[in-house]
Amino acid sequence: MTQTNESFIPAGDEPDLPLVRRRTGEKCPESGKWQPVGLGGRGRQYFEKGETFPRFEGASVEWIGPIQESAAP
């Protein structure tokens, strides 16, 4: 039986862009920076298309991306 820590993936801090969501263990559909849901950008990582999304800090998470970095003024 697989156990997940649902409290680890609260919604809320996602960027205001149309993003794709994938879970730990699923394949990345598009290369770019992805981040775990609800962590305010903490855990942001670059993934190549076809890579498998990993656990984050030992927990299964939902990943959102690809994140577009905004240029600093």
Buried (B, 14 or more C-beta within 10 A) or exposed (E): EEEEEEEBBEEEBBBEEEBEEBEBEEEBEEBBBBBBBBBEEEBBBEBEEEEEBEEBEEBBBBBBBBBEEEEEE
